[in-house]
Amino acid sequence: MKNSSTTATPHPLEDLVRMDRIPHIWCSGCGTGSVFTSCLTAIKQSGIPYNQFAMVSGIGCSGRGAGYINIDSFHTTHGRAIPFATGIKMARPDLKVIVFSGDGDLCAIGGNHLIHAARRNMDIIVICVNNLTYGMTGGQVAATTPFKAKSSTTTLGNPDTPFNLPLLAYAAGATYVARWTMLHARDLTDAVQTAIARKGFSFIEVLSPCPVNFGRRNREKSLDTLRKYHENTIVKNGAHPSELDVDFNKGVILGTFVNVDRPTCDEVYRKMYWPAEEPKEQRKTG
């Protein structure tokens, strides 16, 4: 009689996941896991040793990412992922520091940190999973909730204009800005790889469904959202960030919009405060 036991095939990203914390807490139909997979795939394909990476997350559904990745990681307080990442980068400039969190954590309570890190061109990678709502805390209206969309705090519809996140990052000074959806997994992986390989403040927005707190209130099933991502998006690399409002009726533009070089915060600080010493006979005194 043949032995019926089988050996499970390991997942290709298993070495990057804290398997003792699986299963994860993300809801069925949530896109965060797909975004996380693209991020891990980019890290693996970069060929950089894992001990040269650090991941920082804040509070929220996406903020759980730091707890699942099997590298040095930090699950921080609400809205403070970017300043934690800034501290890590300034203490260890050799590390690749990735911030993985959501639109509420990064662009509402953490918005001030976002704009100043972009202004200073901190050499960090920010992956913003935008599900258009506060998914973990009850589905309240967010800074990215579309105009007229319903939430637990705007039951008749959101009366306010949402942020255009790529425009916000660009206007603040980000040197790499891109947007994809969780459905565009290969493009997203390529974008994260590009961000890892370059210097400067990289901001990648990823549109992702929240079937429980956004979809349920707006009568939109997960498949409806994925259909919009497939049919109502336009890849337009180099588009001006002012064109990038999230309006699926008009078509949402995806792609890479900004990719420029300028000195990073760390490079400027070192040049100003720790310049290479001049020969003693040329050194200025008093």
C-alpha positions as CSV (number, residue, x, y, z in Angstrom):
1,M,0.0,0.0,0.0
2,K,1.4,3.4,-1.0
3,N,2.0,6.0,1.6
4,S,-0.8,8.6,1.2
5,S,1.0,11.3,3.1
6,T,2.2,14.2,1.0
7,T,4.6,17.0,1.7
8,A,3.2,20.5,1.3
9,T,4.9,22.7,-1.3
10,P,6.2,25.8,0.5
11,H,4.9,29.1,-0.6
12,P,7.5,31.1,-2.7
13,L,7.3,33.9,-0.2
14,E,7.3,31.8,2.9
15,D,10.7,33.0,4.0
16,L,9.4,36.5,4.1
17,V,6.3,35.8,6.2
18,R,6.0,35.1,9.9
19,M,4.1,31.9,9.4
20,D,3.3,31.6,13.1
21,R,1.0,34.6,12.7
22,I,-1.0,33.1,9.9
23,P,-3.9,33.1,9.2
24,H,-4.0,36.9,8.8
25,I,-6.9,39.2,9.9
26,W,-7.8,40.7,6.5
27,C,-11.4,40.1,5.4
28,S,-12.4,38.1,2.4
29,G,-12.4,40.3,-0.6
30,C,-9.9,42.8,0.9
31,G,-7.1,43.7,-1.4
32,T,-4.4,44.4,1.2
33,G,-3.1,40.8,1.0
34,S,-2.5,41.2,-2.7
35,V,-0.7,44.5,-2.2
36,F,1.4,42.9,0.5
37,T,2.3,40.1,-1.9
38,S,3.5,42.5,-4.5
39,C,5.6,44.3,-1.9
40,L,7.2,41.0,-0.7
41,T,7.8,39.9,-4.3
42,A,9.6,43.1,-5.0
43,I,11.8,42.7,-1.9
44,K,12.6,39.2,-2.8
45,Q,13.4,40.0,-6.5
46,S,15.6,42.9,-5.6
47,G,18.3,40.5,-4.5
48,I,19.1,42.7,-1.5
49,P,19.7,40.7,1.7
50,Y,16.7,40.8,4.0
51,N,18.7,42.3,6.8
52,Q,19.1,45.4,4.8
53,F,15.4,46.1,4.9
54,A,13.0,47.5,7.6
55,M,9.3,47.9,7.4
56,V,7.2,50.3,9.3
57,S,3.4,50.4,9.6
58,G,0.8,52.5,11.5
59,I,-2.6,51.6,12.7
60,G,-5.3,50.2,10.5
61,C,-6.0,47.2,8.3
62,S,-2.9,47.7,6.2
63,G,-0.9,48.6,9.3
64,R,-0.9,44.9,10.2
65,G,1.6,44.3,7.4
66,A,4.6,45.0,9.6
67,G,3.5,42.2,11.9
68,Y,3.4,39.6,9.2
69,I,6.7,40.3,7.4
70,N,9.7,38.3,8.6
71,I,12.2,41.1,8.6
72,D,13.0,43.9,11.1
73,S,9.6,45.6,11.4
74,F,7.8,48.1,13.5
75,H,4.0,48.5,14.2
76,T,3.8,52.1,15.4
77,T,1.1,54.4,16.7
78,H,-1.6,55.9,14.6
79,G,-0.4,58.3,12.0
80,R,3.3,58.0,13.1
81,A,4.7,55.4,10.7
82,I,6.6,58.0,8.6
83,P,8.4,59.7,11.5
84,F,9.4,56.3,12.9
85,A,10.7,55.4,9.4
86,T,12.5,58.7,9.3
87,G,14.3,58.0,12.5
88,I,15.4,54.5,11.3
89,K,16.7,55.9,8.1
90,M,18.7,58.7,9.7
91,A,20.2,56.3,12.2
92,R,20.9,53.6,9.6
93,P,21.2,55.3,6.1
94,D,22.3,51.9,4.7
95,L,18.9,50.4,5.2
96,K,16.0,50.3,2.7
97,V,13.0,51.5,4.8
98,I,9.5,50.7,3.6
99,V,6.4,52.3,5.1
100,F,3.4,50.0,4.4
101,S,0.1,51.5,5.7
102,G,-3.3,52.9,4.7
103,D,-4.8,56.1,3.5
104,G,-6.2,57.1,6.9
105,D,-3.0,56.5,8.8
106,L,-0.7,58.1,6.2
107,C,-2.8,60.9,4.7
108,A,-5.3,62.0,7.4
109,I,-3.9,61.8,11.0
110,G,-0.4,61.3,9.5
111,G,-0.8,63.8,6.7
112,N,1.6,66.4,8.2
113,H,4.3,63.8,8.4
114,L,3.8,62.8,4.8
115,I,4.1,66.3,3.4
116,H,7.2,67.1,5.4
117,A,9.0,63.8,4.6
118,A,8.3,64.5,0.9
119,R,9.5,68.1,1.3
120,R,12.7,66.9,2.8
121,N,13.1,64.1,0.3
122,M,13.6,61.5,3.0
123,D,15.0,58.3,1.4
124,I,12.1,56.0,2.2
125,I,9.4,54.2,0.3
126,V,5.8,54.8,1.2
127,I,3.2,52.3,0.0
128,C,-0.3,53.7,0.7
129,V,-3.1,51.1,0.4
130,N,-6.1,53.3,-0.4
131,N,-9.4,51.7,0.4
132,L,-11.3,55.0,0.5
133,T,-12.4,54.5,4.1
134,Y,-11.4,53.9,7.7
135,G,-11.7,50.1,7.3
136,M,-10.7,48.9,10.7
137,T,-12.3,51.4,13.0
138,G,-15.9,51.4,11.7
139,G,-16.0,52.7,8.2
140,Q,-15.9,56.4,9.0
141,V,-15.4,59.0,6.2
142,A,-11.8,59.4,5.3
143,A,-9.7,62.0,3.5
144,T,-9.9,59.9,0.4
145,T,-13.6,58.9,0.5
146,P,-15.2,59.9,-2.9
147,F,-17.6,62.8,-3.1
148,K,-21.2,61.6,-2.3
149,A,-19.9,58.1,-1.2
150,K,-21.6,56.8,2.0
151,S,-19.8,56.0,5.2
152,S,-20.7,55.4,8.8
153,T,-20.3,59.1,9.5
154,T,-21.7,60.4,6.2
155,T,-24.8,58.3,5.8
156,L,-26.3,60.6,3.2
157,G,-23.1,60.8,1.3
158,N,-19.7,62.5,1.7
159,P,-20.1,66.3,1.0
160,D,-16.3,67.0,0.8
161,T,-13.8,66.8,-2.0
162,P,-11.3,63.9,-1.3
163,F,-7.5,64.2,-1.6
164,N,-5.8,63.5,-4.9
165,L,-2.9,61.6,-3.2
166,P,-0.4,61.6,-6.1
167,L,-0.9,65.4,-6.5
168,L,-0.4,65.9,-2.7
169,A,2.8,63.9,-2.7
170,Y,4.1,65.6,-5.9
171,A,3.2,69.1,-4.6
172,A,5.0,68.4,-1.3
173,G,8.2,67.3,-3.1
174,A,8.2,63.5,-3.6
175,T,10.7,62.4,-6.3
176,Y,8.9,59.2,-7.3
177,V,5.1,59.0,-7.5
178,A,3.1,56.2,-8.9
179,R,-0.4,54.7,-8.7
180,W,-1.7,51.2,-9.4
181,T,-4.6,49.0,-8.2
182,M,-4.2,45.7,-6.3
183,L,-5.4,44.1,-9.5
184,H,-2.4,45.4,-11.4
185,A,-0.1,43.1,-9.4
186,R,2.9,42.9,-11.8
187,D,2.9,46.7,-12.5
188,L,2.7,47.3,-8.7
189,T,5.6,44.9,-8.1
190,D,7.7,46.7,-10.8
191,A,6.9,50.0,-9.1
192,V,8.0,48.8,-5.7
193,Q,11.2,47.4,-7.3
194,T,11.9,50.8,-8.9
195,A,11.4,52.6,-5.6
196,I,13.7,50.1,-3.8
197,A,16.5,50.7,-6.4
198,R,16.4,54.5,-6.3
199,K,17.1,57.2,-3.7
200,G,14.6,59.8,-2.4
201,F,11.0,59.9,-1.2
202,S,8.9,57.4,-3.2
203,F,5.1,57.4,-2.9
204,I,3.1,54.6,-4.4
205,E,-0.7,54.7,-4.0
206,V,-2.5,51.4,-4.4
207,L,-6.3,51.4,-4.8
208,S,-7.8,48.4,-3.0
209,P,-11.3,47.3,-2.2
210,C,-12.9,47.3,1.3
211,P,-16.0,45.1,0.8
212,V,-17.2,45.3,4.4
213,N,-17.0,49.0,5.4
214,F,-17.0,50.7,2.0
215,G,-18.5,48.2,-0.4
216,R,-21.5,47.2,1.8
217,R,-22.5,50.8,2.5
218,N,-22.2,51.8,-1.2
219,R,-23.8,48.6,-2.5
220,E,-20.6,47.6,-4.3
221,K,-19.5,44.0,-4.2
222,S,-15.9,43.0,-4.4
223,L,-16.3,41.8,-8.0
224,D,-17.9,45.1,-8.9
225,T,-14.8,46.9,-7.6
226,L,-12.4,44.6,-9.5
227,R,-14.4,45.1,-12.6
228,K,-14.0,48.9,-12.2
229,Y,-10.2,48.4,-11.7
230,H,-10.1,46.5,-14.9
231,E,-12.5,48.4,-17.1
232,N,-12.4,52.0,-15.8
233,T,-8.7,52.6,-15.4
234,I,-6.3,54.1,-17.9
235,V,-2.5,53.6,-17.8
236,K,-0.9,56.9,-18.7
237,N,2.6,57.2,-17.5
238,G,3.8,60.7,-17.1
239,A,0.4,62.2,-16.6
240,H,0.3,65.4,-14.6
241,P,-0.7,64.7,-11.0
242,S,-3.5,67.3,-11.3
243,E,-5.3,64.9,-13.6
244,L,-5.4,62.1,-11.1
245,D,-8.6,62.4,-9.2
246,V,-10.3,59.1,-8.3
247,D,-13.4,59.2,-10.5
248,F,-14.3,55.9,-12.0
249,N,-17.0,57.5,-14.1
250,K,-14.4,59.4,-16.0
251,G,-11.7,56.7,-15.7
252,V,-8.9,56.6,-13.1
253,I,-5.4,57.1,-14.4
254,L,-2.7,54.7,-13.3
255,G,1.0,54.7,-14.0
256,T,4.3,56.4,-13.0
257,F,3.9,60.1,-12.9
258,V,7.1,61.5,-11.3
259,N,10.6,60.0,-11.3
260,V,13.2,62.7,-10.8
261,D,16.5,63.0,-8.9
262,R,17.4,65.5,-6.2
263,P,19.6,65.3,-3.1
264,T,18.1,63.3,-0.3
265,C,17.7,64.6,3.2
266,D,20.5,62.5,4.5
267,E,22.9,63.6,1.7
268,V,22.1,67.3,2.3
269,Y,22.7,67.0,6.1
270,R,26.0,65.2,5.6
271,K,27.2,67.7,3.1
272,M,26.3,70.7,5.4
273,Y,27.2,69.3,8.8
274,W,29.9,66.6,8.2
275,P,31.8,67.7,5.1
276,A,35.0,65.9,4.3
277,E,37.9,67.4,6.3
278,E,40.1,69.8,4.4
279,P,43.9,69.4,4.7
280,K,45.1,71.1,8.0
281,E,47.0,73.8,6.1
282,Q,43.8,74.9,4.3
283,R,41.4,74.5,7.2
284,K,39.8,77.8,8.2
285,T,40.0,78.8,11.9
286,G,37.8,80.7,14.3
